[in-house]
Amino acid sequence: MLHNILLISCLLGGAANVVLVQSAAQAQSDPAGRVLPYREVARIAKAISVEIETSPQSDGSASLGSGVIIQKQGDLYTVLTAAHVVKSGSIARIKTATDDRIHQLVSSSMRRSSGDIDLAIIQFRSALNYPVAKIGDSNLLEPGMDIFVSGFPAPTLTITERVWVFREGKVTANSNKAFQGGYSLIYSNSTLPGMSGGAVLNKSGELVAIHGKGDRTKLNQKTDYNLGIPIGRFSELAKEIKAPTGMGIAVTPTASAPKADDFFISALGKTSASNSQAALADLDRAIATNPKFTQAYSSRGTLKYLRLNDPSGALADYNQAIAIDPKYAIAYNNRGNLKENKLNDLGGAMADYDRAISIDPRYAIAYYNRASMKQRRLQDFTGALADYDQSIAIDPHDAEAYRSRSTLKYLRLNDIQGALADLNQAISIDARYGEAYFNRGVLKKEKLNDREGAIQDFRQSAKLFRAQRRNDLLQYALKQLQDLGARE
């Protein structure tokens, strides 16, 4: 039974790891200003970052987020963040990243947008001298440009304290049109819960957006789209929310003729809503508007592959993306996934995964996909383990990678305790990961003689599968409970 459910999960995982946006690869000059070394941008990002935590609510939960210092007036500091981070209105603490000092919120300093823009400011006082973000021009961002996201992810089972992180990636689209919440910037940086409100910086170390959220499907699966609010939208709200003035923020222009990016972002929303034909029409229009829009070709290929059952059309789009940009690692990864799972071209798939990794040696998902193929299709278990290890070393917050590595350890390497540790970690990262609960339940039932623990895990997986309307997987969980003589 474990093999069946894990095989299903692995196939789902393979599809989920066809990425829709570019991962960080080659540095590219930024017309916004002087290009700084990676470490210098990271230093700037940390210096202006703050950790935000609200007071616990009646259910014991607290909102965790991040923020950016945007102004200093004497000992008064102003922090810009996402409004949903501070929606409870009760800030417990603000911690500066460089010295771990905790600061109290200035009473009544919170200002949230009254419109549909997910931005807010809060203030704190300190006699210490903290740097202030240099504001960049978000209008200059174009697809393919390097971009960086800074923030404080929520704790996990292993990483029990919030630790500041810095993630590199690429701009995918930058629309003049504001979508829900004011979001109109998409980028590939891998982000995590707790990073909302954090700084989005260009290669010059300038603040160009506020990170807001990572896009997810209706099944709570990450799509690898991450969204931010361009800093230009703050200029529209500064007066409304009585924010400090004089920051030199370039106003986001009013949309006139639609840009290719507008159609691309519209397609994202329709894909997330499972409106595939409408998403396809928007991607067609994006490409017609900009025939060199590499990301749009790759995303259209993924839509044809995963949603429209058009593998030949998907292959043509991936080929075109690579023809436009031979160093576009994500197109190689996606084409490799297509060749492996739809075209049965394992040699071609391996070559594409290898190429993606050679272009971007820190491309965690390409390592994951190569590991999955080695495990499932090539019976190369040693090679698969090495690739899973590398994927996790690059991105230690990827719950899917831990779950897949646990499968390998249990089914092929007879490492029961290692498999259990990986499942525990996957659940710590994503408490809504039904497959991880299910697999841990099977492990407890079949190898650890822990009947009660297995029942608890099967119940939790059934609850999650039902909420996510994943009826096929729900039946597996219910059957396991029935075998153990337990009710849901």
C-alpha positions as CSV (number, residue, x, y, z in Angstrom):
1,M,0.0,0.0,0.0
2,L,2.8,2.4,0.8
3,H,4.3,1.8,-2.6
4,N,1.1,2.7,-4.3
5,I,0.4,5.9,-2.5
6,L,4.0,7.0,-2.8
7,L,4.0,6.3,-6.5
8,I,0.9,8.5,-6.9
9,S,2.5,11.2,-4.8
10,C,5.7,11.0,-6.7
11,L,3.9,11.4,-10.0
12,L,2.1,14.4,-8.6
13,G,5.4,15.7,-7.3
14,G,6.9,15.4,-10.7
15,A,4.2,17.5,-12.2
16,A,4.4,20.0,-9.4
17,N,8.1,20.5,-10.0
18,V,7.6,21.7,-13.5
19,V,8.4,25.3,-12.7
20,L,6.7,28.2,-14.3
21,V,9.3,30.8,-13.8
22,Q,13.0,31.3,-14.0
23,S,15.4,30.3,-11.2
24,A,18.5,32.4,-10.5
25,A,21.3,31.8,-12.9
26,Q,23.5,34.3,-14.7
27,A,24.0,37.9,-13.4
28,Q,22.5,40.5,-15.6
29,S,23.0,44.3,-15.6
30,D,20.2,46.4,-14.2
31,P,19.4,49.6,-15.9
32,A,18.2,51.0,-12.6
33,G,21.7,51.8,-11.5
34,R,25.1,50.4,-10.4
35,V,25.2,46.6,-10.2
36,L,26.5,45.5,-6.8
37,P,28.1,42.1,-5.8
38,Y,25.7,39.5,-4.4
39,R,27.2,39.8,-0.9
40,E,26.8,43.5,-0.9
41,V,23.1,43.3,-1.8
42,A,22.7,40.7,0.9
43,R,24.4,43.0,3.4
44,I,22.1,45.9,2.5
45,A,19.0,43.7,2.7
46,K,19.8,42.4,6.2
47,A,20.6,45.9,7.5
48,I,17.2,47.3,6.5
49,S,15.1,44.2,7.5
50,V,13.0,43.7,10.6
51,E,11.2,40.7,12.0
52,I,7.5,41.3,13.0
53,E,5.4,39.2,15.3
54,T,1.9,40.0,16.5
55,S,0.4,39.1,19.9
56,P,-1.3,35.7,20.2
57,Q,-5.0,35.6,19.3
58,S,-7.6,33.7,21.3
59,D,-6.7,30.5,19.5
60,G,-3.0,30.9,20.5
61,S,-1.9,31.7,16.9
62,A,0.3,34.7,16.1
63,S,1.0,36.3,12.8
64,L,4.6,36.2,11.7
65,G,6.0,38.6,9.0
66,S,8.8,40.8,7.9
67,G,9.3,44.5,7.2
68,V,11.7,47.1,5.7
69,I,13.0,50.3,7.4
70,I,12.1,53.1,4.9
71,Q,12.7,56.2,7.0
72,K,14.5,57.6,10.1
73,Q,13.4,60.9,11.7
74,G,15.5,61.4,14.8
75,D,14.9,58.3,16.9
76,L,11.7,57.4,15.1
77,Y,11.9,54.6,12.4
78,T,9.2,53.8,9.9
79,V,8.8,50.3,8.6
80,L,6.9,49.3,5.5
81,T,5.3,45.8,5.5
82,A,2.3,43.9,4.0
83,A,-1.0,44.8,5.6
84,H,-2.0,41.2,6.1
85,V,1.0,40.8,8.4
86,V,-0.4,43.3,10.9
87,K,-4.1,42.8,10.3
88,S,-4.7,41.9,14.0
89,G,-3.5,45.4,14.9
90,S,-1.6,44.0,17.9
91,I,2.2,44.0,17.4
92,A,4.1,42.1,20.0
93,R,7.6,43.0,18.9
94,I,9.8,44.3,16.1
95,K,13.3,42.9,15.9
96,T,16.1,44.4,13.8
97,A,18.0,41.8,11.8
98,T,21.6,43.1,12.3
99,D,21.7,43.0,16.1
100,D,18.6,40.9,17.2
101,R,17.4,43.8,19.3
102,I,13.7,43.9,20.1
103,H,11.8,47.2,19.8
104,Q,8.3,48.1,20.9
105,L,5.8,49.5,18.4
106,V,5.0,53.2,18.8
107,S,1.5,53.4,20.0
108,S,-1.1,54.2,17.3
109,S,1.6,54.4,14.6
110,M,0.1,51.7,12.4
111,R,-1.4,52.8,9.2
112,R,-3.1,50.5,6.7
113,S,-4.3,51.2,3.2
114,S,-8.0,51.8,3.1
115,G,-8.2,50.5,-0.4
116,D,-7.3,47.1,-2.0
117,I,-3.6,47.5,-1.5
118,D,-1.8,45.1,0.8
119,L,0.6,47.6,2.4
120,A,0.9,49.1,5.8
121,I,3.4,51.1,7.9
122,I,4.4,50.8,11.6
123,Q,6.9,52.7,13.6
124,F,9.4,52.1,16.5
125,R,11.9,54.2,18.4
126,S,15.5,53.6,19.0
127,A,18.6,55.6,19.9
128,L,20.7,53.3,17.8
129,N,21.4,54.1,14.1
130,Y,19.9,51.7,11.6
131,P,20.2,52.1,7.8
132,V,17.2,53.1,5.7
133,A,16.3,51.4,2.4
134,K,17.2,53.3,-0.8
135,I,14.1,53.4,-2.9
136,G,14.4,52.2,-6.5
137,D,12.2,52.6,-9.6
138,S,10.0,49.5,-9.8
139,N,8.9,50.6,-13.3
140,L,12.3,49.6,-14.7
141,L,12.0,45.9,-13.8
142,E,11.7,43.6,-16.8
143,P,11.4,39.8,-17.2
144,G,14.8,38.1,-16.8
145,M,16.4,40.7,-14.5
146,D,18.0,39.6,-11.2
147,I,16.0,40.2,-8.1
148,F,16.4,39.4,-4.4
149,V,13.9,38.7,-1.5
150,S,14.7,39.1,2.1
151,G,12.8,38.1,5.2
152,F,12.3,35.8,8.3
153,P,10.6,32.4,7.6
154,A,8.5,30.9,10.3
155,P,10.2,28.2,12.5
156,T,10.3,24.6,11.6
157,L,10.9,21.4,13.5
158,T,14.7,21.7,12.9
159,I,15.1,25.4,12.6
160,T,13.3,26.3,15.8
161,E,14.1,30.1,15.7
162,R,13.3,32.6,13.0
163,V,16.4,33.2,11.0
164,W,16.8,35.9,8.4
165,V,17.2,34.5,4.8
166,F,18.1,36.0,1.5
167,R,16.9,34.5,-1.8
168,E,18.0,35.2,-5.3
169,G,15.8,34.8,-8.4
170,K,14.5,36.5,-11.6
171,V,11.8,38.9,-12.5
172,T,9.1,37.0,-14.4
173,A,6.6,39.8,-15.1
174,N,6.0,43.4,-14.0
175,S,2.5,44.7,-14.9
176,N,1.3,48.3,-14.8
177,K,-2.1,46.9,-13.9
178,A,-2.7,46.3,-10.2
179,F,-4.3,42.9,-9.5
180,Q,-6.0,41.9,-6.2
181,G,-4.1,43.4,-3.3
182,G,-2.1,45.6,-5.6
183,Y,0.1,42.7,-6.6
184,S,1.6,43.1,-10.1
185,L,5.2,41.9,-9.8
186,I,6.1,38.2,-10.2
187,Y,9.5,36.6,-9.5
188,S,11.0,33.2,-9.1
189,N,12.7,33.5,-5.7
190,S,11.8,30.6,-3.4
191,T,9.9,32.2,-0.5
192,L,8.3,30.9,2.7
193,P,5.6,31.8,5.2
194,G,6.9,34.5,7.5
195,M,8.7,36.4,4.7
196,S,5.6,38.4,3.8
197,G,6.3,42.1,4.1
198,G,10.0,41.6,3.4
199,A,12.2,43.6,1.0
200,V,12.4,42.9,-2.7
201,L,15.7,44.4,-4.0
202,N,17.2,45.0,-7.4
203,K,20.9,44.4,-8.3
204,S,21.7,47.9,-7.1
205,G,20.4,47.0,-3.6
206,E,17.4,49.3,-4.0
207,L,14.0,48.5,-2.6
208,V,11.7,47.9,-5.6
209,A,8.8,46.0,-4.0
210,I,7.4,44.4,-0.9
211,H,7.0,40.7,-0.9
212,G,3.5,39.5,-0.2
213,K,2.9,35.9,-0.9
214,G,3.8,32.7,-2.7
215,D,1.1,31.5,-5.1
216,R,-0.6,28.2,-4.4
217,T,-3.1,26.0,-6.2
218,K,-6.4,25.0,-4.7
219,L,-4.7,21.9,-3.3
220,N,-2.2,24.2,-1.4
221,Q,0.6,23.2,-3.7
222,K,3.2,25.9,-4.5
223,T,3.3,26.9,-8.1
224,D,6.7,28.6,-7.8
225,Y,5.2,31.9,-8.6
226,N,5.9,34.6,-6.0
227,L,4.2,37.9,-5.9
228,G,5.1,41.4,-4.6
229,I,3.7,44.9,-4.6
230,P,5.9,47.3,-6.6
231,I,7.2,50.1,-4.5
232,G,5.6,52.5,-6.9
233,R,2.2,51.6,-5.5
234,F,3.3,52.9,-2.1
235,S,3.6,56.4,-3.6
236,E,-0.1,56.2,-4.5
237,L,-0.9,55.4,-0.8
238,A,1.6,57.5,1.1
239,K,-0.6,60.4,1.5
240,E,-3.7,58.3,2.1
241,I,-2.1,56.4,5.0
242,K,-0.3,59.5,6.2
243,A,3.1,58.0,5.6
244,P,6.3,60.0,5.8
245,T,7.0,61.9,2.5
246,G,10.0,62.9,0.5
247,M,11.3,59.4,-0.3
248,G,11.6,60.0,-4.0
249,I,9.3,57.1,-5.1
250,A,8.6,56.8,-8.8
251,V,4.8,56.6,-9.3
252,T,3.6,53.4,-11.1
253,P,2.2,54.7,-14.4
254,T,-1.4,54.3,-15.2
255,A,-1.9,51.4,-17.6
256,S,-2.7,52.4,-21.2
257,A,-2.1,49.9,-23.9
258,P,-1.8,46.4,-22.4
259,K,1.7,45.0,-21.9
260,A,2.8,41.5,-22.5
261,D,3.3,41.3,-18.7
262,D,-0.3,42.2,-18.1
263,F,-1.5,39.2,-20.1
264,F,1.1,37.0,-18.4
265,I,-0.1,37.9,-14.9
266,S,-3.7,37.6,-15.9
267,A,-2.9,34.1,-17.1
268,L,-1.4,33.2,-13.8
269,G,-4.6,34.1,-12.0
270,K,-6.7,32.0,-14.4
271,T,-4.3,29.0,-14.2
272,S,-4.6,29.1,-10.4
273,A,-8.4,29.2,-10.8
274,S,-8.2,26.1,-13.1
275,N,-9.5,28.2,-16.1
276,S,-7.0,26.7,-18.5
277,Q,-8.5,27.8,-21.8
278,A,-8.7,31.4,-20.7
279,A,-5.1,31.2,-19.3
280,L,-4.0,29.8,-22.7
281,A,-5.6,32.7,-24.5
282,D,-3.8,35.2,-22.2
283,L,-0.5,33.5,-22.8
284,D,-1.1,33.6,-26.6
285,R,-1.7,37.3,-26.3
286,A,1.4,37.8,-24.2
287,I,3.5,36.1,-26.8
288,A,1.8,38.0,-29.7
289,T,2.6,41.2,-27.9
290,N,6.2,40.2,-27.1
291,P,7.4,37.4,-29.4
292,K,10.6,37.2,-27.4
293,F,8.9,36.6,-24.0
294,T,10.8,33.5,-22.9
295,Q,8.9,33.0,-19.7
296,A,5.6,33.1,-21.5
297,Y,6.6,30.3,-23.9
298,S,7.8,28.2,-21.0
299,S,4.6,28.8,-19.0
300,R,2.5,28.0,-22.0
301,G,4.4,24.8,-22.5
302,T,3.7,23.9,-18.9
303,L,0.0,24.7,-19.3
304,K,-0.2,22.5,-22.4
305,Y,1.7,19.7,-20.6
306,L,-0.1,19.7,-17.2
307,R,-3.5,20.9,-18.0
308,L,-4.3,20.6,-21.7
309,N,-2.7,17.2,-22.6
310,D,-0.8,18.6,-25.5
311,P,2.7,17.2,-25.1
312,S,3.8,18.0,-28.7
313,G,2.6,21.7,-28.2
314,A,4.4,21.8,-24.9
315,L,7.6,20.5,-26.5
316,A,7.4,23.1,-29.2
317,D,7.0,25.9,-26.6
318,Y,9.9,24.7,-24.5
319,N,12.1,24.4,-27.6
320,Q,11.2,28.0,-28.5
321,A,12.0,29.3,-25.0
322,I,15.4,27.7,-25.2
323,A,16.0,29.0,-28.7
324,I,15.4,32.5,-27.5
325,D,17.5,32.1,-24.4
326,P,19.9,29.0,-24.5
327,K,20.8,29.7,-20.8
328,Y,17.1,29.6,-19.6
329,A,17.6,26.8,-17.1
330,I,13.9,26.4,-16.2
331,A,13.0,25.5,-19.8
332,Y,15.5,22.7,-19.8
333,N,14.1,21.4,-16.5
334,N,10.5,21.6,-17.7
335,R,11.4,20.0,-21.0
336,G,13.2,17.2,-19.1
337,N,10.1,16.6,-17.0
338,L,8.0,16.4,-20.2
339,K,10.4,14.0,-21.9
340,E,10.4,11.8,-18.8
341,N,6.7,11.6,-18.0
342,K,5.0,12.0,-21.4
343,L,7.5,11.2,-24.2
344,N,9.3,8.4,-22.5
345,D,12.6,9.9,-23.6
346,L,14.7,9.2,-20.5
347,G,18.0,9.9,-22.2
348,G,16.7,13.3,-23.4
349,A,15.3,14.0,-20.0
350,M,18.6,13.3,-18.2
351,A,20.4,15.5,-20.7
352,D,18.0,18.4,-20.0
353,Y,18.2,18.0,-16.2
354,D,22.0,17.9,-16.5
355,R,22.0,21.0,-18.6
356,A,19.7,22.9,-16.2
357,I,22.0,22.1,-13.4
358,S,25.1,23.1,-15.3
359,I,23.6,26.5,-16.1
360,D,22.4,26.9,-12.5
361,P,24.3,24.7,-10.0
362,R,21.9,25.9,-7.2
363,Y,18.7,24.9,-9.0
364,A,17.2,22.7,-6.3
365,I,14.1,21.6,-8.3
366,A,16.3,20.2,-11.2
367,Y,18.2,18.1,-8.7
368,Y,14.9,16.9,-7.3
369,N,13.5,16.0,-10.7
370,R,16.7,14.2,-11.6
371,A,16.6,12.3,-8.3
372,S,13.0,11.3,-8.9
373,M,13.8,9.9,-12.3
374,K,16.8,8.0,-11.0
375,Q,14.7,6.5,-8.3
376,R,11.5,5.7,-10.3
377,R,12.8,5.0,-13.8
378,L,16.5,4.1,-13.7
379,Q,16.7,2.2,-10.4
380,D,19.8,4.3,-9.5
381,F,19.2,4.6,-5.8
382,T,22.6,5.8,-4.8
383,G,22.5,8.6,-7.4
384,A,18.9,9.5,-6.4
385,L,19.9,9.9,-2.8
386,A,22.8,12.1,-3.7
387,D,20.5,14.3,-5.8
388,Y,17.8,14.5,-3.1
389,D,20.6,15.4,-0.6
390,Q,21.8,18.2,-2.9
391,S,18.3,19.5,-3.5
392,I,17.6,19.7,0.3
393,A,21.0,21.3,1.0
394,I,20.1,24.1,-1.4
395,D,16.5,24.5,-0.3
396,P,16.0,23.0,3.2
397,H,12.4,24.2,3.3
398,D,11.1,22.0,0.5
399,A,8.7,19.6,2.1
400,E,8.2,17.6,-1.1
401,A,11.9,16.8,-1.3
402,Y,12.0,15.4,2.3
403,R,8.9,13.3,1.6
404,S,10.4,11.9,-1.6
405,R,13.7,11.1,0.1
406,S,11.8,9.3,2.8
407,T,10.3,7.1,0.2
408,L,13.7,6.2,-1.1
409,K,15.0,5.5,2.3
410,Y,12.1,3.3,3.3
411,L,11.5,1.3,0.1
412,R,15.0,1.0,-1.2
413,L,17.6,1.7,1.4
414,N,16.0,0.1,4.5
415,D,16.7,3.3,6.5
416,I,13.5,3.4,8.6
417,Q,14.7,6.0,11.1
418,G,16.0,8.2,8.3
419,A,12.6,7.9,6.5
420,L,10.7,8.8,9.7
421,A,13.0,11.9,10.3
422,D,12.3,13.1,6.8
423,L,8.6,12.8,7.1
424,N,8.7,14.6,10.5
425,Q,10.6,17.4,8.8
426,A,8.2,17.5,5.8
427,I,5.2,17.9,8.2
428,S,7.1,20.5,10.2
429,I,7.5,22.6,7.1
430,D,4.0,22.1,5.7
431,A,1.3,21.1,8.3
432,R,-1.2,20.6,5.4
433,Y,0.9,18.0,3.6
434,G,-1.6,15.1,3.6
435,E,0.7,12.6,1.8
436,A,3.4,13.1,4.4
437,Y,1.0,12.3,7.2
438,F,-0.3,9.3,5.3
439,N,3.2,7.9,4.6
440,R,4.2,8.4,8.2
441,G,1.1,6.5,9.3
442,V,2.1,3.6,7.0
443,L,5.7,3.7,8.4
444,K,4.4,3.6,12.0
445,K,2.0,0.8,11.2
446,E,4.2,-1.4,9.2
447,K,7.7,-0.9,10.7
448,L,7.4,0.8,14.1
449,N,4.5,-1.1,15.6
450,D,2.9,2.2,16.6
451,R,-0.8,1.6,16.1
452,E,-2.1,4.8,17.9
453,G,0.5,7.0,16.1
454,A,-0.5,5.5,12.8
455,I,-4.3,6.1,13.5
456,Q,-3.6,9.7,14.3
457,D,-1.6,10.2,11.1
458,F,-4.2,8.5,8.9
459,R,-7.0,10.6,10.5
460,Q,-5.1,13.8,9.8
461,S,-4.3,12.8,6.2
462,A,-8.0,11.9,5.7
463,K,-9.0,15.3,7.1
464,L,-6.6,17.1,4.8
465,F,-7.5,15.0,1.7
466,R,-11.2,15.7,2.3
467,A,-10.7,19.4,2.7
468,Q,-8.7,19.5,-0.5
469,R,-11.3,17.4,-2.3
470,R,-8.7,14.7,-3.2
471,N,-11.1,11.9,-3.1
472,D,-8.7,9.3,-4.6
473,L,-6.2,9.8,-1.8
474,L,-8.9,10.0,0.8
475,Q,-10.0,6.5,0.0
476,Y,-6.5,5.2,0.8
477,A,-6.5,6.9,4.2
478,L,-10.0,5.6,5.0
479,K,-9.0,2.1,4.0
480,Q,-6.0,2.2,6.4
481,L,-8.2,3.3,9.2
482,Q,-10.6,0.5,8.5
483,D,-7.7,-2.0,8.5
484,L,-6.8,-0.7,11.9
485,G,-10.3,-1.0,13.2
486,A,-10.5,2.8,13.8
487,R,-12.9,5.5,12.7
488,E,-12.1,8.7,11.0
